Every structure is written in C-alpha cells, then in structure tokens.
Amino acid sequence: MKYDVIVCPECKVNVQIINHGIKSTVCQRCGSRLNVHKLRVWHTTSDLDEAVSVRTSILMKLDP
Ligand SMILES: [Zn+2]
C-alpha cells in the first residue's frame, strides 16, 4: 500500500493522505470532489508515518 499526500485545490487548506492509485476523493473539509489525476501530489510513500509527517509540514507551510 502506498499513500499520496495532496492539497485540496478548492479550499487550499486541507491536506489529505489518500491511497495511491485511486482516481477520485472528496475533500474532508469543503466536500469538493477531487480528480486525483489533476491534483499535484506533494509526496508519495509506503510509510504512513512518513505521510503524516509530510502532511504536518505542508500544513505548517500553508499556515505561516
Ligand atoms: Zn477542500
């Protein structure tokens, strides 16, 4: 299992960890349906702990 870290392009504040290879997901914050192929994937890893730490660092960058 691999994980992708994405940022919602609609609200631009929600960073989500999704399963690598899925086609779409829903933003847990604003409810937008997101086409994963059109999103920037910030990070891909098979290590969930690493995905969580990347998510945290992106969140800190988004909220200076
Ligand atoms: Zn959103």
N, CA, C, O and the ligand as a Tripos MOL2 file, in Angstrom:
@<TRIPOS>MOLECULE
protein
  257   255    65     0     0
PROTEIN
NO_CHARGES

@<TRIPOS>ATOM
      1 N           0.8380   -1.2050    0.0000 N.3       1 MET1
      2 CA          0.0000    0.0000    0.0000 C.3       1 MET1
      3 C           0.8710    1.2530    0.0000 C.2       1 MET1
      4 O           1.8030    1.3850    0.7940 O.2       1 MET1
      5 N           0.5440    2.1670   -0.9090 N.am      2 LYS2
      6 CA          1.2390    3.4490   -0.9440 C.3       2 LYS2
      7 C           0.2480    4.5610   -0.6570 C.2       2 LYS2
      8 O          -0.9620    4.4170   -0.8330 O.2       2 LYS2
      9 N           0.8000    5.6610   -0.2150 N.am      3 TYR3
     10 CA         -0.0270    6.8070    0.1280 C.3       3 TYR3
     11 C           0.4550    8.0340   -0.6320 C.2       3 TYR3
     12 O           1.6530    8.2370   -0.8240 O.2       3 TYR3
     13 N          -0.5060    8.8460   -1.0600 N.am      4 ASP4
     14 CA         -0.1920   10.1370   -1.6720 C.3       4 ASP4
     15 C          -0.6480   11.2360   -0.7210 C.2       4 ASP4
     16 O          -1.6710   11.1150   -0.0480 O.2       4 ASP4
     17 N           0.1300   12.3010   -0.6810 N.am      5 VAL5
     18 CA         -0.2710   13.4760    0.1000 C.3       5 VAL5
     19 C          -0.6820   14.5630   -0.8840 C.2       5 VAL5
     20 O           0.1030   14.9560   -1.7460 O.2       5 VAL5
     21 N          -1.9000   15.0410   -0.7540 N.am      6 ILE6
     22 CA         -2.4430   16.0390   -1.6790 C.3       6 ILE6
     23 C          -2.9740   17.2420   -0.9060 C.2       6 ILE6
     24 O          -3.2620   17.1640    0.2880 O.2       6 ILE6
     25 N          -3.0930   18.3560   -1.6250 N.am      7 VAL7
     26 CA         -3.7240   19.5470   -1.0580 C.3       7 VAL7
     27 C          -4.9750   19.8300   -1.8800 C.2       7 VAL7
     28 O          -4.9230   19.8290   -3.1100 O.2       7 VAL7
     29 N          -6.0820   20.0690   -1.2190 N.am      8 CYS8
     30 CA         -7.3260   20.3780   -1.9240 C.3       8 CYS8
     31 C          -7.1530   21.6970   -2.6970 C.2       8 CYS8
     32 O          -6.8110   22.7170   -2.0990 O.2       8 CYS8
     33 N          -7.3890   21.6840   -4.0350 N.am      9 PRO9
     34 CA         -7.2280   22.9120   -4.8200 C.3       9 PRO9
     35 C          -8.4010   23.8710   -4.6630 C.2       9 PRO9
     36 O          -8.3360   25.0130   -5.1200 O.2       9 PRO9
     37 N          -9.4520   23.4240   -4.0330 N.am     10 GLU10
     38 CA        -10.6300   24.2730   -3.8540 C.3      10 GLU10
     39 C         -10.4810   25.1540   -2.6120 C.2      10 GLU10
     40 O         -10.5490   26.3790   -2.7060 O.2      10 GLU10
     41 N         -10.2800   24.5410   -1.4690 N.am     11 CYS11
     42 CA        -10.1650   25.3310   -0.2400 C.3      11 CYS11
     43 C          -8.7010   25.6550    0.0840 C.2      11 CYS11
     44 O          -8.4190   26.5650    0.8630 O.2      11 CYS11
     45 N          -7.7770   24.9050   -0.5180 N.am     12 LYS12
     46 CA         -6.3330   25.1520   -0.3800 C.3      12 LYS12
     47 C          -5.8320   25.1100    1.0650 C.2      12 LYS12
     48 O          -4.7300   25.5770    1.3540 O.2      12 LYS12
     49 N          -6.6170   24.5640    1.9470 N.am     13 VAL13
     50 CA         -6.1650   24.4640    3.3330 C.3      13 VAL13
     51 C          -6.1860   23.0270    3.8400 C.2      13 VAL13
     52 O          -5.6140   22.7200    4.8860 O.2      13 VAL13
     53 N          -6.8510   22.1520    3.0900 N.am     14 ASN14
     54 CA         -6.9550   20.7920    3.5780 C.3      14 ASN14
     55 C          -5.9100   19.9020    2.9150 C.2      14 ASN14
     56 O          -5.8820   19.7630    1.6930 O.2      14 ASN14
     57 N          -5.0660   19.3120    3.7260 N.am     15 VAL15
     58 CA         -4.0570   18.3780    3.2300 C.3      15 VAL15
     59 C          -4.5360   16.9830    3.5860 C.2      15 VAL15
     60 O          -4.7950   16.6830    4.7520 O.2      15 VAL15
     61 N          -4.6520   16.1330    2.5760 N.am     16 GLN16
     62 CA         -5.1890   14.8020    2.8110 C.3      16 GLN16
     63 C          -4.2030   13.7320    2.3960 C.2      16 GLN16
     64 O          -3.4330   13.8890    1.4490 O.2      16 GLN16
     65 N          -4.2550   12.6420    3.1370 N.am     17 ILE17
     66 CA         -3.4930   11.4540    2.7690 C.3      17 ILE17
     67 C          -4.4780   10.4950    2.1230 C.2      17 ILE17
     68 O          -5.4830   10.1180    2.7260 O.2      17 ILE17
     69 N          -4.1760   10.1010    0.8770 N.am     18 ILE18
     70 CA         -5.0770    9.2060    0.1600 C.3      18 ILE18
     71 C          -4.3100    7.9700   -0.2730 C.2      18 ILE18
     72 O          -3.0810    7.9750   -0.3430 O.2      18 ILE18
     73 N          -5.0510    6.9170   -0.5610 N.am     19 ASN19
     74 CA         -4.4080    5.7110   -1.0690 C.3      19 ASN19
     75 C          -3.8990    5.9690   -2.4810 C.2      19 ASN19
     76 O          -4.6260    6.4950   -3.3250 O.2      19 ASN19
     77 N          -2.6620    5.6020   -2.7300 N.am     20 HIS20
     78 CA         -2.0670    5.8000   -4.0540 C.3      20 HIS20
     79 C          -2.8280    4.9690   -5.0870 C.2      20 HIS20
     80 O          -3.1060    3.7890   -4.8730 O.2      20 HIS20
     81 N          -3.1610    5.6110   -6.2130 N.am     21 GLY21
     82 CA         -3.7980    4.8830   -7.3060 C.3      21 GLY21
     83 C          -5.2980    5.1010   -7.4140 C.2      21 GLY21
     84 O          -5.9030    4.7360   -8.4230 O.2      21 GLY21
     85 N          -5.9100    5.6920   -6.3880 N.am     22 ILE22
     86 CA         -7.3370    5.9510   -6.5170 C.3      22 ILE22
     87 C          -7.5520    7.1160   -7.4810 C.2      22 ILE22
     88 O          -6.6820    7.9690   -7.6530 O.2      22 ILE22
     89 N          -8.7390    7.1320   -8.1100 N.am     23 LYS23
     90 CA         -8.9920    8.1240   -9.1590 C.3      23 LYS23
     91 C          -9.5850    9.4100   -8.6100 C.2      23 LYS23
     92 O          -9.3110   10.4960   -9.1210 O.2      23 LYS23
     93 N         -10.3890    9.2880   -7.5780 N.am     24 SER24
     94 CA        -11.0040   10.4960   -7.0400 C.3      24 SER24
     95 C         -11.2120   10.3500   -5.5470 C.2      24 SER24
     96 O         -11.2500    9.2460   -5.0030 O.2      24 SER24
     97 N         -11.3460   11.4990   -4.9010 N.am     25 THR25
     98 CA        -11.6170   11.5100   -3.4750 C.3      25 THR25
     99 C         -12.4610   12.7470   -3.1870 C.2      25 THR25
    100 O         -12.6800   13.5810   -4.0660 O.2      25 THR25
    101 N         -12.9240   12.8540   -1.9630 N.am     26 VAL26
    102 CA        -13.7090   14.0090   -1.5710 C.3      26 VAL26
    103 C         -12.9520   14.7350   -0.4660 C.2      26 VAL26
    104 O         -12.4860   14.1220    0.4940 O.2      26 VAL26
    105 N         -12.8380   16.0590   -0.6210 N.am     27 CYS27
    106 CA        -12.1850   16.8460    0.4040 C.3      27 CYS27
    107 C         -12.9770   16.7400    1.6970 C.2      27 CYS27
    108 O         -14.1860   16.9680    1.7260 O.2      27 CYS27
    109 N         -12.2640   16.3870    2.7730 N.am     28 GLN28
    110 CA        -12.9530   16.2040    4.0500 C.3      28 GLN28
    111 C         -13.3160   17.5290    4.6880 C.2      28 GLN28
    112 O         -14.0720   17.5700    5.6590 O.2      28 GLN28
    113 N         -12.7830   18.6120    4.1470 N.am     29 ARG29
    114 CA        -13.0770   19.9170    4.7170 C.3      29 ARG29
    115 C         -14.2020   20.6400    3.9720 C.2      29 ARG29
    116 O         -15.1810   21.0710    4.5800 O.2      29 ARG29
    117 N         -14.0480   20.7710    2.6200 N.am     30 CYS30
    118 CA        -15.0290   21.5520    1.8590 C.3      30 CYS30
    119 C         -15.9840   20.6860    1.0590 C.2      30 CYS30
    120 O         -16.9560   21.1950    0.5020 O.2      30 CYS30
    121 N         -15.7270   19.3870    0.9910 N.am     31 GLY31
    122 CA        -16.6560   18.4960    0.3220 C.3      31 GLY31
    123 C         -16.5180   18.4370   -1.1840 C.2      31 GLY31
    124 O         -17.3340   17.7990   -1.8500 O.2      31 GLY31
    125 N         -15.4930   19.0960   -1.7470 N.am     32 SER32
    126 CA        -15.2940   19.0710   -3.1900 C.3      32 SER32
    127 C         -14.8730   17.6830   -3.6420 C.2      32 SER32
    128 O         -14.0950   17.0000   -2.9760 O.2      32 SER32
    129 N         -15.4080   17.2780   -4.7970 N.am     33 ARG33
    130 CA        -14.9470   16.0360   -5.3830 C.3      33 ARG33
    131 C         -13.6810   16.3370   -6.1770 C.2      33 ARG33
    132 O         -13.6690   17.2160   -7.0380 O.2      33 ARG33
    133 N         -12.6370   15.6100   -5.8820 N.am     34 LEU34
    134 CA        -11.3340   15.9030   -6.4550 C.3      34 LEU34
    135 C         -10.8980   14.7810   -7.3840 C.2      34 LEU34
    136 O         -10.9010   13.6080   -7.0120 O.2      34 LEU34
    137 N         -10.5220   15.1680   -8.6070 N.am     35 ASN35
    138 CA         -9.9450   14.2210   -9.5510 C.3      35 ASN35
    139 C          -8.4470   14.1360   -9.2740 C.2      35 ASN35
    140 O          -7.7030   15.0820   -9.5310 O.2      35 ASN35
    141 N          -8.0190   13.0050   -8.7540 N.am     36 VAL36
    142 CA         -6.6430   12.8940   -8.2770 C.3      36 VAL36
    143 C          -5.6290   13.1050   -9.4030 C.2      36 VAL36
    144 O          -4.5330   13.6130   -9.1670 O.2      36 VAL36
    145 N          -5.9910   12.7160  -10.6190 N.am     37 HIS37
    146 CA         -5.0570   12.8920  -11.7440 C.3      37 HIS37
    147 C          -4.7560   14.3580  -12.0290 C.2      37 HIS37
    148 O          -3.7130   14.6830  -12.5980 O.2      37 HIS37
    149 N          -5.6540   15.2300  -11.6400 N.am     38 LYS38
    150 CA         -5.4510   16.6460  -11.9070 C.3      38 LYS38
    151 C          -4.7910   17.3700  -10.7350 C.2      38 LYS38
    152 O          -4.4870   18.5590  -10.8220 O.2      38 LYS38
    153 N          -4.5770   16.6560   -9.6610 N.am     39 LEU39
    154 CA         -4.0060   17.2860   -8.4800 C.3      39 LEU39
    155 C          -2.4930   17.1780   -8.4840 C.2      39 LEU39
    156 O          -1.9180   16.2710   -9.0870 O.2      39 LEU39
    157 N          -1.8660   18.1090   -7.8080 N.am     40 ARG40
    158 CA         -0.4540   17.9700   -7.5260 C.3      40 ARG40
    159 C          -0.2960   17.0030   -6.3550 C.2      40 ARG40
    160 O          -0.8550   17.2110   -5.2780 O.2      40 ARG40
    161 N           0.4720   15.9510   -6.5880 N.am     41 VAL41
    162 CA          0.7980   15.0360   -5.4920 C.3      41 VAL41
    163 C           2.1090   15.5160   -4.8730 C.2      41 VAL41
    164 O           3.1560   15.5170   -5.5220 O.2      41 VAL41
    165 N           2.0310   15.9140   -3.6310 N.am     42 TRP42
    166 CA          3.1890   16.5060   -2.9620 C.3      42 TRP42
    167 C           4.2030   15.4550   -2.5510 C.2      42 TRP42
    168 O           5.4070   15.7060   -2.5030 O.2      42 TRP42
    169 N           3.6800   14.2620   -2.2550 N.am     43 HIS43
    170 CA          4.5790   13.2310   -1.7460 C.3      43 HIS43
    171 C           3.9030   11.8780   -1.9090 C.2      43 HIS43
    172 O           2.6870   11.7550   -1.7590 O.2      43 HIS43
    173 N           4.7000   10.8710   -2.2150 N.am     44 THR44
    174 CA          4.2000    9.5020   -2.2710 C.3      44 THR44
    175 C           5.1160    8.6280   -1.4400 C.2      44 THR44
    176 O           6.3390    8.6950   -1.5620 O.2      44 THR44
    177 N           4.5180    7.8130   -0.6000 N.am     45 THR45
    178 CA          5.3340    6.9570    0.2550 C.3      45 THR45
    179 C           4.5400    5.7110    0.6360 C.2      45 THR45
    180 O           3.3100    5.7090    0.5960 O.2      45 THR45
    181 N           5.2510    4.6660    1.0020 N.am     46 SER46
    182 CA          4.5760    3.4800    1.5060 C.3      46 SER46
    183 C           4.5280    3.4890    3.0340 C.2      46 SER46
    184 O           3.9850    2.5770    3.6570 O.2      46 SER46
    185 N           5.1030    4.5310    3.6190 N.am     47 ASP47
    186 CA          5.1920    4.6140    5.0760 C.3      47 ASP47
    187 C           4.1680    5.6370    5.5830 C.2      47 ASP47
    188 O           4.3170    6.8390    5.3630 O.2      47 ASP47
    189 N           3.1380    5.1450    6.2580 N.am     48 LEU48
    190 CA          2.0670    6.0490    6.6920 C.3      48 LEU48
    191 C           2.5820    7.1010    7.6770 C.2      48 LEU48
    192 O           2.1310    8.2460    7.6490 O.2      48 LEU48
    193 N           3.5190    6.7230    8.5430 N.am     49 ASP49
    194 CA          4.0820    7.7000    9.4790 C.3      49 ASP49
    195 C           4.7740    8.8380    8.7250 C.2      49 ASP49
    196 O           4.6900   10.0020    9.1160 O.2      49 ASP49
    197 N           5.4610    8.4730    7.6330 N.am     50 GLU50
    198 CA          6.1280    9.4880    6.8240 C.3      50 GLU50
    199 C           5.0790   10.3880    6.1580 C.2      50 GLU50
    200 O           5.2450   11.6070    6.1150 O.2      50 GLU50
    201 N           4.0140    9.7930    5.6460 N.am     51 ALA51
    202 CA          2.9490   10.5780    5.0220 C.3      51 ALA51
    203 C           2.3690   11.5720    6.0210 C.2      51 ALA51
    204 O           2.1000   12.7210    5.6710 O.2      51 ALA51
    205 N           2.1770   11.1330    7.2650 N.am     52 VAL52
    206 CA          1.6250   12.0160    8.2920 C.3      52 VAL52
    207 C           2.5780   13.1670    8.5880 C.2      52 VAL52
    208 O           2.1420   14.3040    8.7740 O.2      52 VAL52
    209 N           3.8910   12.8750    8.6320 N.am     53 SER53
    210 CA          4.8330   13.9550    8.9350 C.3      53 SER53
    211 C           4.9390   14.9320    7.7670 C.2      53 SER53
    212 O           5.1090   16.1330    7.9770 O.2      53 SER53
    213 N           4.8410   14.4260    6.5360 N.am     54 VAL54
    214 CA          4.8270   15.3180    5.3690 C.3      54 VAL54
    215 C           3.5750   16.1840    5.3950 C.2      54 VAL54
    216 O           3.6330   17.3830    5.1220 O.2      54 VAL54
    217 N           2.4490   15.5710    5.7230 N.am     55 ARG55
    218 CA          1.1940   16.3060    5.8200 C.3      55 ARG55
    219 C           1.3330   17.4570    6.8300 C.2      55 ARG55
    220 O           0.8990   18.5800    6.5750 O.2      55 ARG55
    221 N           1.9410   17.1530    7.9660 N.am     56 THR56
    222 CA          2.1210   18.1700    9.0000 C.3      56 THR56
    223 C           3.0070   19.3090    8.5110 C.2      56 THR56
    224 O           2.7280   20.4780    8.7770 O.2      56 THR56
    225 N           4.0890   18.9600    7.7840 N.am     57 SER57
    226 CA          4.9960   20.0150    7.3210 C.3      57 SER57
    227 C           4.3320   20.8700    6.2440 C.2      57 SER57
    228 O           4.5760   22.0750    6.1780 O.2      57 SER57
    229 N           3.4940   20.2610    5.3970 N.am     58 ILE58
    230 CA          2.7640   21.0480    4.3890 C.3      58 ILE58
    231 C           1.7740   21.9840    5.0900 C.2      58 ILE58
    232 O           1.6400   23.1510    4.7210 O.2      58 ILE58
    233 N           1.0980   21.4650    6.0840 N.am     59 LEU59
    234 CA          0.1420   22.2970    6.8260 C.3      59 LEU59
    235 C           0.8280   23.5270    7.4270 C.2      59 LEU59
    236 O           0.2650   24.6210    7.4380 O.2      59 LEU59
    237 N           2.0400   23.3320    7.9210 N.am     60 MET60
    238 CA          2.7670   24.4680    8.5160 C.3      60 MET60
    239 C           3.1530   25.4790    7.4440 C.2      60 MET60
    240 O           3.1730   26.6830    7.7010 O.2      60 MET60
    241 N           3.4620   24.9880    6.2310 N.am     61 LYS61
    242 CA          3.7950   25.8970    5.1370 C.3      61 LYS61
    243 C           2.5810   26.6680    4.6710 C.2      61 LYS61
    244 O           2.6850   27.8400    4.3080 O.2      61 LYS61
    245 N           1.4260   26.0170    4.6800 N.am     62 LEU62
    246 CA          0.2090   26.6610    4.2090 C.3      62 LEU62
    247 C          -0.2990   27.7080    5.1950 C.2      62 LEU62
    248 O          -0.9880   28.6560    4.8180 O.2      62 LEU62
    249 N           0.0520   27.5200    6.4530 N.am     63 ASP63
    250 CA         -0.4460   28.4060    7.5110 C.3      63 ASP63
    251 C           0.7390   29.0650    8.2190 C.2      63 ASP63
    252 O           1.1110   28.6540    9.3190 O.2      63 ASP63
    253 N           1.3230   30.0690    7.6030 N.am     64 PRO64
    254 CA          2.5600   30.6580    8.1200 C.3      64 PRO64
    255 C           2.3650   31.4010    9.4370 C.2      64 PRO64
    256 O           3.3220   31.9460    9.9860 O.2      64 PRO64
    257 ZN        -11.2630   21.4140    0.1320 Zn       65 ZN65
@<TRIPOS>BOND
     1     1     2 1
     2     2     3 1
     3     3     4 2
     4     3     5 am
     5     5     6 1
     6     6     7 1
     7     7     8 2
     8     7     9 am
     9     9    10 1
    10    10    11 1
    11    11    12 2
    12    11    13 am
    13    13    14 1
    14    14    15 1
    15    15    16 2
    16    15    17 am
    17    17    18 1
    18    18    19 1
    19    19    20 2
    20    19    21 am
    21    21    22 1
    22    22    23 1
    23    23    24 2
    24    23    25 am
    25    25    26 1
    26    26    27 1
    27    27    28 2
    28    27    29 am
    29    29    30 1
    30    30    31 1
    31    31    32 2
    32    31    33 am
    33    33    34 1
    34    34    35 1
    35    35    36 2
    36    35    37 am
    37    37    38 1
    38    38    39 1
    39    39    40 2
    40    39    41 am
    41    41    42 1
    42    42    43 1
    43    43    44 2
    44    43    45 am
    45    45    46 1
    46    46    47 1
    47    47    48 2
    48    47    49 am
    49    49    50 1
    50    50    51 1
    51    51    52 2
    52    51    53 am
    53    53    54 1
    54    54    55 1
    55    55    56 2
    56    55    57 am
    57    57    58 1
    58    58    59 1
    59    59    60 2
    60    59    61 am
    61    61    62 1
    62    62    63 1
    63    63    64 2
    64    63    65 am
    65    65    66 1
    66    66    67 1
    67    67    68 2
    68    67    69 am
    69    69    70 1
    70    70    71 1
    71    71    72 2
    72    71    73 am
    73    73    74 1
    74    74    75 1
    75    75    76 2
    76    75    77 am
    77    77    78 1
    78    78    79 1
    79    79    80 2
    80    79    81 am
    81    81    82 1
    82    82    83 1
    83    83    84 2
    84    83    85 am
    85    85    86 1
    86    86    87 1
    87    87    88 2
    88    87    89 am
    89    89    90 1
    90    90    91 1
    91    91    92 2
    92    91    93 am
    93    93    94 1
    94    94    95 1
    95    95    96 2
    96    95    97 am
    97    97    98 1
    98    98    99 1
    99    99   100 2
   100    99   101 am
   101   101   102 1
   102   102   103 1
   103   103   104 2
   104   103   105 am
   105   105   106 1
   106   106   107 1
   107   107   108 2
   108   107   109 am
   109   109   110 1
   110   110   111 1
   111   111   112 2
   112   111   113 am
   113   113   114 1
   114   114   115 1
   115   115   116 2
   116   115   117 am
   117   117   118 1
   118   118   119 1
   119   119   120 2
   120   119   121 am
   121   121   122 1
   122   122   123 1
   123   123   124 2
   124   123   125 am
   125   125   126 1
   126   126   127 1
   127   127   128 2
   128   127   129 am
   129   129   130 1
   130   130   131 1
   131   131   132 2
   132   131   133 am
   133   133   134 1
   134   134   135 1
   135   135   136 2
   136   135   137 am
   137   137   138 1
   138   138   139 1
   139   139   140 2
   140   139   141 am
   141   141   142 1
   142   142   143 1
   143   143   144 2
   144   143   145 am
   145   145   146 1
   146   146   147 1
   147   147   148 2
   148   147   149 am
   149   149   150 1
   150   150   151 1
   151   151   152 2
   152   151   153 am
   153   153   154 1
   154   154   155 1
   155   155   156 2
   156   155   157 am
   157   157   158 1
   158   158   159 1
   159   159   160 2
   160   159   161 am
   161   161   162 1
   162   162   163 1
   163   163   164 2
   164   163   165 am
   165   165   166 1
   166   166   167 1
   167   167   168 2
   168   167   169 am
   169   169   170 1
   170   170   171 1
   171   171   172 2
   172   171   173 am
   173   173   174 1
   174   174   175 1
   175   175   176 2
   176   175   177 am
   177   177   178 1
   178   178   179 1
   179   179   180 2
   180   179   181 am
   181   181   182 1
   182   182   183 1
   183   183   184 2
   184   183   185 am
   185   185   186 1
   186   186   187 1
   187   187   188 2
   188   187   189 am
   189   189   190 1
   190   190   191 1
   191   191   192 2
   192   191   193 am
   193   193   194 1
   194   194   195 1
   195   195   196 2
   196   195   197 am
   197   197   198 1
   198   198   199 1
   199   199   200 2
   200   199   201 am
   201   201   202 1
   202   202   203 1
   203   203   204 2
   204   203   205 am
   205   205   206 1
   206   206   207 1
   207   207   208 2
   208   207   209 am
   209   209   210 1
   210   210   211 1
   211   211   212 2
   212   211   213 am
   213   213   214 1
   214   214   215 1
   215   215   216 2
   216   215   217 am
   217   217   218 1
   218   218   219 1
   219   219   220 2
   220   219   221 am
   221   221   222 1
   222   222   223 1
   223   223   224 2
   224   223   225 am
   225   225   226 1
   226   226   227 1
   227   227   228 2
   228   227   229 am
   229   229   230 1
   230   230   231 1
   231   231   232 2
   232   231   233 am
   233   233   234 1
   234   234   235 1
   235   235   236 2
   236   235   237 am
   237   237   238 1
   238   238   239 1
   239   239   240 2
   240   239   241 am
   241   241   242 1
   242   242   243 1
   243   243   244 2
   244   243   245 am
   245   245   246 1
   246   246   247 1
   247   247   248 2
   248   247   249 am
   249   249   250 1
   250   250   251 1
   251   251   252 2
   252   251   253 am
   253   253   254 1
   254   254   255 1
   255   255   256 2
@<TRIPOS>SUBSTRUCTURE
     1 MET1         2 RESIDUE 1 A MET
     2 LYS2         6 RESIDUE 1 A LYS
     3 TYR3        10 RESIDUE 1 A TYR
     4 ASP4        14 RESIDUE 1 A ASP
     5 VAL5        18 RESIDUE 1 A VAL
     6 ILE6        22 RESIDUE 1 A ILE
     7 VAL7        26 RESIDUE 1 A VAL
     8 CYS8        30 RESIDUE 1 A CYS
     9 PRO9        34 RESIDUE 1 A PRO
    10 GLU10       38 RESIDUE 1 A GLU
    11 CYS11       42 RESIDUE 1 A CYS
    12 LYS12       46 RESIDUE 1 A LYS
    13 VAL13       50 RESIDUE 1 A VAL
    14 ASN14       54 RESIDUE 1 A ASN
    15 VAL15       58 RESIDUE 1 A VAL
    16 GLN16       62 RESIDUE 1 A GLN
    17 ILE17       66 RESIDUE 1 A ILE
    18 ILE18       70 RESIDUE 1 A ILE
    19 ASN19       74 RESIDUE 1 A ASN
    20 HIS20       78 RESIDUE 1 A HIS
    21 GLY21       82 RESIDUE 1 A GLY
    22 ILE22       86 RESIDUE 1 A ILE
    23 LYS23       90 RESIDUE 1 A LYS
    24 SER24       94 RESIDUE 1 A SER
    25 THR25       98 RESIDUE 1 A THR
    26 VAL26      102 RESIDUE 1 A VAL
    27 CYS27      106 RESIDUE 1 A CYS
    28 GLN28      110 RESIDUE 1 A GLN
    29 ARG29      114 RESIDUE 1 A ARG
    30 CYS30      118 RESIDUE 1 A CYS
    31 GLY31      122 RESIDUE 1 A GLY
    32 SER32      126 RESIDUE 1 A SER
    33 ARG33      130 RESIDUE 1 A ARG
    34 LEU34      134 RESIDUE 1 A LEU
    35 ASN35      138 RESIDUE 1 A ASN
    36 VAL36      142 RESIDUE 1 A VAL
    37 HIS37      146 RESIDUE 1 A HIS
    38 LYS38      150 RESIDUE 1 A LYS
    39 LEU39      154 RESIDUE 1 A LEU
    40 ARG40      158 RESIDUE 1 A ARG
    41 VAL41      162 RESIDUE 1 A VAL
    42 TRP42      166 RESIDUE 1 A TRP
    43 HIS43      170 RESIDUE 1 A HIS
    44 THR44      174 RESIDUE 1 A THR
    45 THR45      178 RESIDUE 1 A THR
    46 SER46      182 RESIDUE 1 A SER
    47 ASP47      186 RESIDUE 1 A ASP
    48 LEU48      190 RESIDUE 1 A LEU
    49 ASP49      194 RESIDUE 1 A ASP
    50 GLU50      198 RESIDUE 1 A GLU
    51 ALA51      202 RESIDUE 1 A ALA
    52 VAL52      206 RESIDUE 1 A VAL
    53 SER53      210 RESIDUE 1 A SER
    54 VAL54      214 RESIDUE 1 A VAL
    55 ARG55      218 RESIDUE 1 A ARG
    56 THR56      222 RESIDUE 1 A THR
    57 SER57      226 RESIDUE 1 A SER
    58 ILE58      230 RESIDUE 1 A ILE
    59 LEU59      234 RESIDUE 1 A LEU
    60 MET60      238 RESIDUE 1 A MET
    61 LYS61      242 RESIDUE 1 A LYS
    62 LEU62      246 RESIDUE 1 A LEU
    63 ASP63      250 RESIDUE 1 A ASP
    64 PRO64      254 RESIDUE 1 A PRO
    65 ZN65       257 GROUP 0 **** ****
